[in-house]
Amino acid sequence: MFRHTAAVAAALLSTTVPLLAADMLEGVPQTGYNWSGIYIGVGGGAGGLVHEVGIPLVDASFNGIGAEGAFGEFTVGYDHLLNERMLLGVYGTARLGGIKSELSALGGVTGDITADYGFDLIARAGYLATPETLVYVLGGYSYQHFELSSNLGVSTDWESNGFTAGFGLETALSDRLSLKGEYRYSQYGAFDLLSLGPVSIESEPSSHTFHVALNYRFAASGPAVASGSFGPSAVNWTGFYVTGSAGGNALVHELSVPPIDTSFNGIGGEGISGSIGVGYDHEFSNGVVAGIQAGVRFASTATTLDVAGLVDGSIEADRGYDVIGRIGYKPAASTLVYALGGWTNQHFDISSNVTGSLYDWSANGVTIGAGIETAVTESIFVGAEYRYSVYQTEDVASAGILEIDPSSHTISATLKYKFN
């Protein structure tokens, strides 16, 4: 499980590189920032994917087979300011990575299903919360290539077309550089994994991913937005606050059967989640901000099984708690880029319509992540945040026969009110 933590942590390093670059470059010019024009970007991200597996002949579905990992990304795009606050843009991305499901069985048998590369064509509509910070929604076309392989010589690959939708936040670091963080939910078309006469097994994948990118803008093709023409010119982060968030969530259960040296990562779930919390931040004189936050989470994240409408079962991650520390840097007067980490607790419940609740447990774990936050006023802040959480092993059979190691990827839009 912790190999996935390492992969995600490596992806999150892409959020720190722009911070180092920002220290070496001039700050955002006080005369204004120009959003219109062509740009290119490099970055990466992390997330989870769920394959919904169906057998149409018996009207059965299982959502699903889970995958997780990190990826790299290259972007080419164009933005156009409609007026001082509104922006429309289009961009294309090429992704390369290793979001995968993995099986390791007795006798050295291994196999995996990997989402190895893909492409996207996305439109976005944005609103300038400040002259240097854009909040936006996105939607468009997505293509994903999948590969199934094993050391037994069984392999196949397929491609799926689909759509993507989400939201993001982008902030200027200098005249030409900007940093963005965004959430994408992608849904792909069904593919026949296996066809045996009238019986077919279909896979319908969906993913929840967080993307960070450092964008370079070429010669501007439109008027600049003057700094300080709207929004706060500078904000101090020090103070107590209340916060709320909402977004998407992908969860993967790694199942292990120690007596036969077998593991499968994993059983996947997906859904939406939200949280409320309180916290305190302190801003130091060099633009560094450090703080702590405590919150409670509510979610509808679940793995589901349905057989002909007769049997309906699920593994639900319904509620949890967090105590999180964060440390960040202000690349602009009203924007914070930060990393986070801390303790988390999650409640799980296995149930069906036949037996009711079969088994439930609470697991402690650790959370790491990153986010971007900008001040709309001196008291109101909005942002985009990613958290990767890994939880302690649960011995379901109480005899070391069947163990579950859950992990989750949560991407949220955040809203914070700071008391002045």
N, C-alpha and C positions, 0 to 999 in steps of 0.2 A: 504493500500500500504506500509506503513512504517513498518508493521510486516515483510515484505520480506526484507526490509533494515536491520532490526535487525538480521534476519537469516543469511544473507550474511555477515554482520559484524562479527558475531560469527565464521563463517567459516574462515574469514580472520585472526582471532586471531592465527590460526595455523602457520601463517608466523612469528608471533612475538615470539612464544615459542622457535624456533630454535635460535633466536638471543640471548635470555637469556641464552640458553644452551651454545652458542658459547663463551659467556663471562666467563663461568665457566670452559671451557675446554681449553686445549692447542691449540695453533693455528696450521695451516697447516704446517707440517714439511718442513723445508728447503731442506731436502735430497730428497724429491720427494713424489708423491702421486700415489698409486696403484689402478687402476680402475678395474682390472680383479678380478673376483670372485663372490661369492654368496652374496646377500644382502636381507634384509627385510625392509619394510617401513610402516609408518603410516602417515595419513594426511587426507585431505578432499578437498572440493572445492565448487563451485557454478556455476550456469549457467541457461540456458533456453532451453526449448524443444518445438517443434512445431509438432502437429498432422495434417498431410495433410489428409483431409476427402474427399473421392470420392464416387460418385454414378455411377458405370459403365454403367448402363442401359441408362442413359440420357447424358453420357459423361460429367459429371459435377465434378468439383473439387474445394475445398476450402483449401487454405494453409495459415492460418489454426487456429486451437485451440491451444492456447499458455499455457505454464506452466513455473514455475520458482521456485528456491529454492536452498537448500544446501544439502551436503551429506558428509559422512565419507568414508574412503578408507583404505584398507590394501593391501600391495604389497609384492610379493616374486619374485626375479629376479636374473639373471646372466649376467655379462658383460665380454667381452674378448677383450683386446687390440690387434689389428692386427699389428700395428706398433706404433711409437711414437705419431702419431696424430689421427689415425683412430680406431674406436671402433664399435663392433657389440654386440647386447644384446637381451635378451628376458625376458619378465616379465609378470606375471599374477596379476590381481587386483580383489578384491571383494569390491563392493560398497553397501552402505546402506544409504538411505536418503529420502528426501521428496520433490522432484521436482514435483509440482502438479498444476493442474487447479482447480479452486474452484468456486462453484455456491452457492449463498445465495438468496433465493426468498421469496416473501410475504407469510406469514403464517408459517415461520420458516423452510421451506424446504431447505435442504443443500445437496450438492453432490460434489464429486471431482473425478478426474482421477489422480492417483499418479504413478510415476515411482519410486517404493519403493526399489528394489534391483537389482543388476546385476553383471556380471562377464566379464572380458576381458582377452584375450591372445594376447600380443602385441610384435612385433619385433621393434627394433630401430637401426638406423645407425647414429653414431655421429662423430664429429670432435672436437678435443681439441683446443679451441681458446687460452687457456693458459694451463699449466700443471694441474691446479686445476679446470678448468671450461670447461664443455662439452656442445656443442650445437648439437641438434639432430633432426631428423625427425622420425616419428613413423607410424605404420600401423598394422592392424590385425583384429581379430575377436572380436565381442561384443555381449553379451546377455543381454536383459533387461526384467524384469518382470513388468507388469502394473496391476493396480487394479482400477476398477470403483466402487464407493460405494455411497450410499445416506441414509438419515434417513427415507426413504420411504420403505426400505426393498429391493430395487433394487440394485443388485451388481453382478459383474462378474470380472474375472481376465484373463489375457492372457500373453503369453510370445512371444518375438520376437528375432530372430537372425539377425545379421547384421555385418557391418564393422565399423572400426574407423580409422581415420587418423589425423595427426597433427604434432606438433613440440614442442620443449621444450628446457630448459636450466637447467643444474645442476652444482652446485658448491660445493667444499669440504669445510667443516667447521673444521674438525679435521682429524686425521688418519683414523677414522672409520665412521664418520658422514658426510653426504652430504645433501644438500637441493635442491629440484627441483621445477620448475614451468613449467606446460605444458598445451597446448591447444589441445582439442580433438573434432573433428567433427564426430558424429556417425549417421549412417543411418540404419534403421531397416525395416524388411519386413512388408508387408501389413497384416492386420488382419480384419476379418469381424466382425464389431461391431454389425450389425443387418442384418438379412436375412429374407425377407418376400416374398416368392415366387421368382419371377424374379428380385425383387428389393433388392439390398444389399448396405449397407453403410460400407465402408472400411476406416481404419485408417492406415496411413503410417508415423510413427514418425521419427523425426531427432532431434539431440541435439547439442548444442554448450556449452562446459564446460571447466572450468579452474581448474586444479588440482595442489595442493601443497603437498609435502611429505617430511618428514625427514627420510632418509634412513640410516640404519646401515649395514656396510660392515664387513663380517667375515674375517677370515685369508685369506690374499691375495694369489692368485694362479699364479701370473705373475710378471714381472719386474715393478718397479715403474718408473714413468715419473719424471725426475729431475726438480725441481723448477728452473725457469729461463732459461731452455734449449731453450725456444721459447716464444714469447709474452713478454709483459712488465712485469718486476719484481714488479713494484709498480707504481701506477698512482695517481695523484692528481686530484680530481673531480672539483676543483674550475675553473670557467670560463664560458663564453657565448658559446652557442651551437645552432645548427639547428638539427632538428630531423624529422623523418618520420616513419610511421607505416602502417602495413597492416594485416588484419586478418578477423575473423568471428564475426558475430553479431546476437544475438537473441533478439527479442523485444516482450513485452507483453502489450496489452492495457486492463486495467481493465475498464469494462463498468458498469456504475451505472444508475439506474432509480429511483431517490429518491422518487417520488410520490407513488411508490408501493414497496419501501424498498427492491429493488432487485439489486444484483451486480453479475458480472461474470468476473473472472480473469482467462482466458481472451481470447482475440483475439491475435493470435501470428503472428509474422513475422520473417523472417530470410534472411540473405544475407552476403555480404562481405562489409568491410569498410576500409578506409585508412585515414591518416591524415598527415599534415605537420605543423611544429611549430618551435618556437624559445624559448629559456629559459636561465636561469642562475642558476648555482649551486655553493654552497660554502662548502668546506670541513673544518671541525674543527679538532683540534689536536687529539681528542680522537677517530677519525674514523667515527664520525657522519657527514652526508651530508644533507644539507637542500637547497631547491631551489624552483623556480617558473617557470611555463611554460605556454605559450599561443599558441593556435593552431586552425586550421580549419579542419573540417572533411567532407569527402565525402563518401556516402554509396549507395548501391543498396539494402538496407533492405526493404522488402515489405511483406504485407499480400496480397494474390492474390485470385481472384474468377474467374472461367471460367465455362461457361455453354454452352456446345455443340459448342464451337467456335464462338458463337453469341454474348454473353455478356462477357466482359473482364473488371474486376474492380480491384482496388487495394487501399491499404493504404500504402503510401511510407514514409519512413524516409530518406530523400535524402541528407541533409547537416546540419552542426551544427558548434558550436564554444565552446571552452573550455578555462578557466583560472584555472590552477591546481597548487597547492602547494604539495611538497613532502618532506618527511624526511626519511632518511635511515641510515643504519649502514654497515660498510665494514667488513664482516667476514673474508675476504682475501684481500690481497694487491691490487688486480685488480678486485674485485667484490663487488657490492653494492646490498643489499636487502632493499626495501623501501615500505612505505605506502604512499598513495596519497589521496587527497580530494580537492574539489573546486566547482566552478560554471560551469554549462553547459547550452547550448541552442540548441534546436533541431527543425528543420522545418519538418512539416508533411503535406501530401497532399492526399486527398481522390478523386479518379477520376475513370472514366470508358470510354470505347470506344464509348459509346452511348451519354453521356452527356459532356464529357471532364472533366475538374476539377470541382468537386462539392463543396469542402470545403478544405481550407488549413489554417494552423495556425502555430505559433512559440511558443514554451514553454520553460520557464526557469526551471532549476532544480539543483540538487546537484549530485556530483559524488564522490564515494569512491572506493578504490581499492588497489592493491599491485603489485609489480613487482620485477624481478631480472635483473640486468644489469652487463655486464662484459666488460672490456677494451681489445680489440684486439690489438690496438696500443695505444700510448699516446693520439691520437686524435679520434680514431674510437671505438665506443661502440655498442654492440648488446645486446638485451634483450628480455624478455617475460613479458607481462603486462596484467592485468585484471582490467576492470572498470565496476562498477555497477552504473547505473544512474537512478534516479527517477525524473519525471517531474511534474509540476504543473497541476492541474485539468483544463480541457477544457470543458466549457459548450457549447456543440455543438448546442443545440436547443435554446440557449440564454434565457431559461425560467426555468432552473433547471429540465428539463425533461430527458435529456440524457447527461451524463458526461463521459469523458474519462480521465483516469489516466495512462499515459504510463510509462514503465520502460524498461531498456535495459541492456544486458550483452555483453560486448565487450572484446574479447581476441585478442591480437596483438603481432606480432613480431616487434621489434623496432630497428631502426638504427639511431645512433646519431654521429654527427661530432662536436667535441669541438675545439674551436679556442684557440691556445696556445700563 
